[in-house]
Amino acid sequence: MKSKPLLLFLFLTLFSRVALAQASVATSDNKDSPLFSGASLEKQYYASFPVHPELFNGPEYMDYSKKYFKREGHQFFESPDKQRGTIYYTNHFFENVQLIYDVVTDKLILQHPTTPLLLSLINERVEYFTIAKHRFIRLADDSAVAKVISTGYYEVLVDNKVQLLARRSKQMQEKIETSHINIEFYLNDKLFLKKGGIYYPINNKRAIVNLLSDREAELKAYSKANKLRFKKSRREADIMQLTEYYCSLASR
């Protein structure tokens, strides 16, 4: 099964060279044409493919949840359905691609446009992506952030004077029945605030107010006036709202 993406990539690479050669021949007869330029040839080359061949270099994605007898929930961000998005991959920007994000394995999945094949993109080659209007960036841990930030994708919720990030994640729990095994997926999201180049975990109202203490009085007054309770069902939304308000104060 792993050979399928490789064969597909080799086929598309060969086809791309033929397409590029044909484009060069077609334009060489009319060197005064605006098509006769490096930029236009490159554009014509990219237009030869529904999806650029650079994307076809990951292993095939296998849906591991299907081995279970019954499933509660799923392993994907928001929806198991493919969603339109964009991606910056191998130093190229691609738009209008069909993506799924597996938040259990932290894998970005690409739907091939003309076959049922699903590919797992190589994480190290992804700089950022969007899916269903949510923006994600990839962070790599180092000695400065390793105790707080682990390598992976983070959704950018606020990006201003400070940055509020969400680490989307789900846990799997197997349930053994008499003759089969079921699986349940449950959310395990975490929030982080980046201030002054340092990342901090955010779990509650006290944590966010302490980090933004230079505006503590205004934040407490705003929380009270807007009835921000920071309960589990509204915790992320309230933290996001309070962070956005803090950023708005900086511009006043």
N, C-alpha and C positions, 0 to 999 in steps of 0.2 A: 504493500500500500504506500510505503514511503517513497517509492520510485515514481509515482504518478506526478507529484509536483515538479520533480526534476525533469521528467520527459516533457511535461507541458512547458516548462521554462525554456528547455532547449529548442522546442518547436517554435515558440514565440520569438526567441532570439534569432533563429534562422530566418523566420518570416520578416522580422524587423529589418534585417540586413537587405533582403530582397526589396522590401518596400522603400527603404532609403535609397537604394541604387536606382530604382525606377523613378523616384522623385528627382534624383540628380540628373538622370538622362532627360527627363521631361523638361527640365528647366534649362539644360545646357544649350538647347536650340534657340533660346531667346534670352540672352544674357542681359537685355535691357528690362526684362520683366521684373516686377517687384518680388516675384517668387525666388529669384536667383540671389539668395543671401543666406548666410549661415543661420540666422535667426529663423527665417521662414522655413528653411529645410528642417530645422529642428522641430518647429511647430508642426510641420506636415508629418514628420516622423512620429511624434507623440500622438497625432490624430489618427494614426493607422491602427491604434489599439483601443478597445473598450476600456481597458485598464493597462497602465504602463507595465512592461515586463519586469521592472524593478520590484514590483509588489509580489511577484510569483517566486519567492525564494525562501518560503517557510515550509515547515512540515504540515502534513494534513491534520486537521483538527478532528478528533473523534469525541463524540458526545458520551462521556463516561457515565452520565446519569442514566443512560438507557439500559445499563446492565442490571438495574434494580427493578424489583417487581412492581413497586409503587413509588411515586415521587410526590413529595409535598414541597411546593415552591420550585425554584430553579436556580441555577448557578450564575445567572447573567444579571448585568446592571439594568434595572428597570423592567426589561422585557426580554423574553427569549426570541422575539421576532427581530429580524434584521432591520436596522435603521440607517437612514442616510447620514453620512458624516464626511469629515475631511481628515487628512492625516499628513503629517510631515515625517517622511520615512526615507532613510538612506539619502538625506540631503535633497529630497525632492518633495514638493507639495502636491498632493492629490485631493481632488474634491469629487463630490457626488459618488462616493463609494459606499457600498453596503457593509456595515460593520455590526458586530456583536462583541460585547465585552464580558468575558468570563471573570468575575470578581473573586472566585474561589482560587483559581490558578493564576490570576493576574495576567491573563492572556487576551490580546486583542485579536479578534477573529475576522477574517475578510471573506466575503462571499464572492466567488468568481461570477462574473456577469453572464456567462454563457453556459455554465455547467453547474451541477449541484455541489461541486467541490468547495469545501471550507478549508481555509489555510490559517494556521497560527503564525502571525507576524513575529519576527524576531525582536524581542523587547529592546535589546541594546541599540537597535537601529531606529526606534521610534523616539522622536523628540516631543511631539505633542499630537493630540487628535481631538476632534469634536464628535459627539454622537448625540443625536436628538437635542441639539442646542446646548449640551453640556460640554465644557472645555476641560480637558485633562492634560497634565504635563507629567513627564517622567523625571523623577528625582533619584539620584544615586547616593547612597550613604557614604560618608567619609568620617574621619576621626572627629570632626566638629559636630556632626549631627547624628552619628550612629546610635546614640543612646535614645534618640527621640524619633528620628525618621529612618525607616527601612526603605531599601530600593524598591521602586514600583511607581505605579500611576496614582496621581492625586488630582481630584477635581478642584478647580479654582472657583471658589464661591465669591470671594472679594479680592480685588487686586488693585490696591490704592496705596495709601500711606502705609498700611499694613496689609498682609496677605492672609486670607482665611482659606484653608485647604481641608478637603475631606478625603480620607482614605476609605474607598468603598471596598467592602469585604463581606463575605458570607462564610459561615461555618457549616460543615456537613455533619449530620448525626445519623448514624445507621441504627435502624430498629430491627432487631432479629425476631422474626415470627417463627411459627412452628416449621414451616416448609420453605420460607423465602426471607429475603432481606429487603426492607424498605429504606428509603432515604428521605431526610428532611433537611431543607436549607433554611437558615435563619440569619438575619442581618447582624453584622458586627462592625458597623461604620465607626470611624474615629475622626475627630476634628483636631486641627493644628493651626496655630497662629504664628506667622513669621513676622517678627518685629526686630528691627536693627540687625538683620542678617541672622537672627537666631530663631529656631523653631521651638514652640512650646505646645504641649498637649492641652487641649481645652475640653473640660468635662462638665462644667457647670457655670452658673452666673458668677460665682466668686472668682473663678479662675480668669474669666475674661475681664472682669472689672479690675482685678489686681494688676493684670498686664497692661491695661489702658488707664492706669491710675492717674496720669496727668490730666485726665478729664473725668475723674471719678464722680464728682458732684453732678455734672451734667448727665452722665450715663445713668446714675441712680434715679435722677429725676425723670429722665426719658423712659426708663424701664417702668417706673410707677405710672406715669401718664399713659403709656401704651399697653399697660397690663401684660408685660412680658413675664411669664411665670417660669420658663425654662424647664417645664415638665417634659417627660420622656417623649411624648407625642409631638411636642413643639420645640424641643431643645435646639435642634439645628437651625430651624427657621428664626427663633428668637436670638440666638447668638449671631446669626448672619445679619439680622436687622440691626442689632446693637453695634456690630462692627461697621456696618455701612454708615450709621449715624456718627460714630466716632470719626470716620474718614471725612464726613461732611463738615465736622467742626474744624478740621485742620485748614479748610479752604475759606473759612470765615475771617 
